[in-house]
Amino acid sequence: MTGRTLRLTSRLRSRSTSPSRRKGATPKVVALGGGMGLSASLAALRRITGDLTAVVTVADDGGSSGRLRDELGVLPPGDLRKALAALCGDDDWGQTWARVIQHRFQSQGDLHEHAVGNLLIVALWEQLGDHVQALDLVGKLLGAHGRVLPMSAVPLELQALVKGHDPQRPDDVDTVRGQATVALTPGEVQSVHLVPNDPPAVPEAVAAVLDADWVVLGPGSWFSSVIPHLLVPELLDALIETKARRVLSLNLAPQPGETEGFSPQRHLEVLGRHAPKLALDVVLADEAAVPDRESLTDAAKERFGAAVELAPVARPDGTPRHDPELLAAAYDRIFRMHGRIGPWR
């Protein structure tokens, strides 16, 4: 552990003995990821806990987020916006605001495809000069059932080593730059790293992980939304040191380009290569997405010391999307079966 991480961890531990942990409270849950995968997890988790924090990747460089990042030098707000929308309640207020912040302008001018929530978040960053304070204020406006934090306070670039990124050179390994490009590569992603390679974690994100009862990693784009959290040294140290139980939620299907042809156990293998010291308690997978349960069970145990829980968590329409109610039921069962006895039990 670096000296900087030791100092940060010591400082945050002194702050993380929070008076909010009261008898009868629900579990403190921290969910890490980005994009639609994290949104699915948050939509489920907000149904079963009143103490929920999302820690979101900040390496997006495409679409509205990429344009705002390039023009204003800000963090990409898109995945943060999606997380806030997922935390909106099911009442009229929550659903109205969820639609508003997700709304994209359609025009022939500069506003084309900009999301309202992206502009709102960036405006508050400029007004307040504080990423966390601004996101907390947006969450309060929306009535969000939880808190949203960036994993780092500096914009990050995702880079990947990809075999066969150029179909004309299928055996060559190239460095591919940018989250949007990595997510769509036709080649085989072998590893990813961040630039800068030692980015500072947001202190509140580290504090949340250290103070959690459960940490949920995934689902989501494996190389561009899930693994990047393990590449922020202070955040990885917190994930290793936390007394929380840790659950990894696997995707329903391989992602075209990024994880094409990956088995569930291959997902575990590449995660383990990027964070060899990380331990897990539970690996959650949809039972229909695991053709070889024994191999997954062995891989989870050998790589992470984890148990495997299989549950129906996909939407019944056959699309590879999580059903919030089914995913909530799976998380709730895991928290009850594998959780330590605590104030929320």
C-alpha positions, -999 to 999 in steps of 0.1 A, spaced: 0 0 0 13 34 -9 20 61 17 -7 82 2 -32 54 5 -22 47 41 -28 83 51 -61 85 32 -73 52 47 -64 63 83 -82 96 78 -113 80 63 -115 54 90 -117 81 116 -145 96 96 -163 64 87 -175 55 122 -208 72 112 -236 79 137 -260 70 109 -255 33 115 -284 28 139 -302 -2 153 -327 -17 128 -311 1 98 -309 -15 64 -275 -27 52 -250 -1 39 -244 -10 3 -219 4 -22 -223 -4 -59 -195 1 -83 -197 2 -121 -209 24 -149 -234 27 -177 -265 5 -180 -250 -23 -159 -247 -1 -128 -281 14 -135 -296 -21 -134 -279 -29 -101 -290 4 -85 -326 0 -97 -326 -33 -78 -307 -23 -47 -328 8 -40 -357 -16 -35 -340 -34 -6 -318 -8 12 -322 27 23 -284 33 26 -270 30 -10 -240 46 -26 -230 44 -62 -193 48 -72 -191 55 -109 -164 53 -136 -152 86 -151 -134 75 -183 -163 79 -208 -152 99 -239 -181 94 -263 -213 112 -271 -225 141 -250 -202 133 -221 -171 133 -244 -181 166 -260 -185 183 -226 -153 167 -214 -134 180 -244 -149 215 -244 -150 223 -207 -123 199 -192 -149 184 -168 -155 149 -157 -177 130 -181 -212 133 -165 -231 106 -185 -226 76 -163 -232 97 -132 -265 109 -147 -276 74 -155 -269 63 -119 -289 92 -106 -318 83 -129 -317 47 -117 -320 59 -81 -352 79 -88 -383 66 -71 -413 50 -88 -436 78 -78 -446 106 -102 -419 129 -90 -391 104 -93 -402 91 -128 -407 126 -141 -373 137 -131 -357 105 -144 -372 112 -178 -361 148 -177 -325 142 -169 -323 114 -195 -339 136 -222 -317 144 -252 -322 174 -274 -327 168 -311 -317 197 -333 -294 208 -361 -272 228 -338 -247 224 -310 -273 210 -285 -280 180 -306 -279 148 -285 -268 166 -253 -286 151 -223 -304 175 -200 -289 158 -169 -254 162 -183 -258 199 -187 -274 202 -152 -246 183 -135 -218 203 -153 -236 236 -145 -236 228 -108 -199 217 -109 -191 251 -123 -213 269 -98 -202 250 -67 -167 240 -76 -172 206 -59 -180 174 -76 -195 156 -46 -215 186 -33 -230 192 -68 -240 155 -72 -256 154 -38 -276 185 -47 -288 169 -80 -298 138 -60 -317 159 -35 -336 176 -64 -345 143 -79 -354 126 -46 -328 99 -54 -328 69 -32 -291 69 -26 -259 88 -33 -238 90 -64 -200 96 -64 -173 96 -91 -145 71 -85 -119 98 -92 -121 136 -94 -100 138 -125 -110 127 -160 -95 94 -170 -85 79 -203 -90 41 -207 -64 24 -227 -64 -13 -237 -40 -38 -253 -61 -54 -280 -51 -84 -302 -66 -81 -337 -80 -46 -333 -72 -41 -370 -89 -70 -388 -62 -68 -415 -36 -77 -388 -54 -103 -366 -22 -114 -347 -9 -79 -338 -15 -64 -304 -22 -27 -305 -29 0 -278 -64 12 -282 -73 45 -266 -106 57 -253 -135 40 -235 -159 43 -265 -133 27 -288 -124 -1 -264 -160 -10 -259 -165 -15 -297 -132 -31 -307 -136 -61 -330 -104 -75 -314 -97 -94 -282 -90 -71 -252 -61 -85 -232 -57 -59 -205 -67 -23 -197 -51 5 -178 -59 41 -169 -41 73 -179 -30 88 -155 -20 54 -141 -22 64 -104 -54 86 -103 -66 98 -69 -98 83 -56 -126 105 -44 -122 104 -5 -160 99 0 -159 69 -23 -131 53 -3 -149 61 29 -181 45 16 -164 13 7 -146 10 41 -179 17 59 -201 -7 39 -218 -39 49 -219 -50 13 -199 -40 -19 -215 -49 -52 -192 -49 -83 -209 -53 -117 -227 -60 -139 -216 -39 -168 -191 -36 -196 -163 -57 -182 -132 -38 -194 -147 -3 -196 -170 -1 -166 -162 -29 -141 -124 -34 -141 -115 4 -141 -125 6 -104 -97 -19 -96 -72 4 -114 -76 33 -89 -50 24 -62 -68 39 -32 -101 24 -42 -86 -10 -48 -69 -9 -14 -102 0 2 -119 -29 -16 -92 -53 -3 -92 -39 33 -129 -34 38 -147 -56 63 -177 -56 40 -188 -87 21 -182 -84 -16 -205 -97 -44 -196 -98 -81 -226 -97 -104 -219 -112 -138 -234 -101 -171 -262 -120 -187 -243 -124 -220 -209 -115 -235 -207 -80 -249 -201 -79 -286 -166 -67 -292 -154 -62 -257 -160 -98 -243 -171 -117 -274 -170 -154 -267 -162 -151 -230 -176 -177 -207 -186 -167 -171 -153 -181 -158 -133 -162 -183 -148 -130 -169 -135 -141 -135 -101 -148 -150 -95 -114 -165 -109 -97 -134 -84 -117 -113 -55 -107 -135 -62 -70 -130 -66 -74 -92 -49 -106 -80 -52 -96 -43 -89 -90 -44 -112 -115 -26 -149 -120 -31 -176 -136 -10 -203 -143 -37 -204 -144 -75 -240 -139 -87 -250 -152 -121 -282 -158 -140 -288 -196 -140 -297 -196 -177 -264 -178 -186 -242 -205 -170 -238 -236 -192 -212 -252 -168 -220 -245 -132 -192 -268 -119 -165 -249 -138 -178 -215 -126 -180 -228 -90 -144 -240 -92 -132 -207 -108 -149 -186 -82 -135 -206 -54 -99 -208 -67 -96 -172 -79 -115 -153 -52 -125 -177 -25 -161 -170 -34 -194 -190 -35 -216 -190 -65 -252 -181 -64 -274 -188 -94 -308 -170 -97 -332 -160 -125 -324 -123 -128 -330 -116 -166 -361 -100 -180 -387 -125 -192 -388 -110 -227 -355 -128 -236 -334 -97 -239 -300 -97 -221 -312 -71 -195 -317 -75 -158 -351 -74 -143 -350 -50 -113 -374 -70 -92 -357 -103 -98 -323 -88 -93 -335 -72 -60 -348 -106 -48 -314 -122 -56 -294 -95 -38 -318 -96 -8 -314 -134 -6 -276 -131 -8 -274 -104 19 -295 -126 42 -278 -159 35 -242 -147 34 -242 -115 55 -228 -112 89 -252 -105 118 -253 -68 121 -275 -38 132 -296 -41 100 -305 -78 107 
